[in-house]
Amino acid sequence: MADILELKDANYTAFMEETDAVVFIDFYSDTCGPCQTLMTYLPNLAEHYKDENVVIAKVNSARNPKLSNKFMVRSVPLTIVVGKDKMVKRAEVGLLSASAYIKMIDKELKKGKGLFSKFF
């Protein structure tokens, strides 16, 4: 099974400087019901993208105030897609479907840009 990276205030900057991957970040809280549901999606997302240049990561918002402030976390779950250029490409508050998260990541990977993609 593919790994889920735990990002923290202490390791975020070094990780982002080193990576050339698309990064999907889940900001969560231990006491948030929707966050716990989203946590069950993360292993499947990691497995789905294991052969692609995508990192699935999570951040405990309460234990990492610097990261929470950097990304202006006001409500959880907050999911963010960071592109290879280190820029935030998409952010969503609240629990979405697993397929919605795949669409978020696939959009940044430029999947589905073919001639027939607009029909399906």
C-alpha positions in Angstrom: 0.0 0.0 0.0 1.2 3.5 -0.8 2.2 5.8 2.0 0.5 9.0 3.3 2.9 11.7 4.3 2.4 13.5 7.6 3.3 17.1 7.1 4.1 19.3 10.1 5.3 22.8 10.8 8.8 21.4 11.2 9.1 19.4 7.9 6.8 21.2 5.4 9.3 23.7 4.0 12.1 21.2 3.5 9.7 18.7 1.9 8.3 21.3 -0.6 11.8 22.5 -1.5 12.8 18.9 -2.4 9.6 17.6 -4.2 8.7 18.0 -7.8 5.4 16.2 -7.3 1.8 17.4 -7.3 0.8 17.4 -3.6 -2.7 16.8 -2.2 -2.9 18.0 1.4 -5.7 17.2 3.8 -6.0 19.5 6.8 -7.9 17.7 9.5 -8.8 17.6 13.2 -9.1 14.6 15.4 -12.5 15.7 16.6 -14.1 16.3 13.2 -16.4 13.6 11.9 -16.1 14.6 8.2 -12.3 14.7 8.6 -12.3 11.1 9.9 -14.4 10.0 6.9 -11.9 11.8 4.5 -9.0 10.0 6.3 -10.5 6.7 5.1 -10.2 8.0 1.5 -6.5 8.9 1.8 -5.1 5.3 1.5 -7.2 4.7 -1.6 -6.0 8.0 -3.1 -2.4 7.1 -2.3 -2.8 3.7 -3.9 -4.5 5.2 -7.0 -1.6 7.6 -7.6 1.3 5.4 -6.5 2.7 5.2 -10.0 2.4 8.9 -10.7 4.2 11.9 -9.4 1.6 12.7 -6.7 2.1 12.9 -2.9 -0.9 12.4 -0.6 -0.4 14.2 2.6 -2.2 15.1 5.8 -1.8 17.9 8.4 -3.3 18.0 11.8 -4.4 21.6 11.9 -4.5 21.9 15.7 -0.9 20.6 16.1 0.5 22.6 13.3 -0.5 26.2 13.8 2.1 27.7 11.4 0.9 25.6 8.5 -2.7 26.2 9.4 -2.1 30.0 9.3 -0.1 29.8 6.1 -3.0 28.1 4.4 -5.6 30.2 6.2 -7.4 27.2 7.6 -10.6 28.4 9.2 -12.6 25.2 8.8 -11.8 21.5 8.4 -11.6 19.4 6.4 -9.7 21.6 4.0 -8.1 19.9 1.0 -5.5 21.6 -1.2 -3.8 20.7 -4.4 -0.3 22.2 -4.8 1.1 22.0 -8.3 4.6 21.1 -9.3 5.3 24.9 -9.4 4.6 25.0 -5.6 1.4 27.1 -6.1 -2.0 26.3 -4.7 -4.1 25.2 -7.6 -7.3 24.3 -5.8 -8.7 24.4 -2.3 -12.0 22.9 -1.1 -13.6 23.1 2.4 -15.8 20.3 3.5 -16.1 16.6 2.7 -16.4 15.8 -1.0 -16.7 12.4 -2.7 -13.6 10.3 -3.4 -14.2 10.9 -7.1 -14.2 14.7 -6.6 -10.7 14.5 -5.0 -9.5 12.4 -7.9 -10.9 15.0 -10.3 -9.0 17.7 -8.4 -5.7 15.9 -8.7 -6.3 14.7 -12.3 -7.0 18.3 -13.3 -3.5 19.3 -12.1 -2.0 16.3 -13.8 -3.7 17.5 -17.0 -5.5 14.2 -17.4 -8.7 14.2 -19.5 -7.6 17.0 -21.7 -8.2 15.1 -24.9 -10.7 15.8 -27.7 -13.5 13.7 -26.1 -13.0 14.8 -22.5 -15.7 17.5 -22.7 -18.3 14.8 -23.6 -17.6 12.5 -20.7 
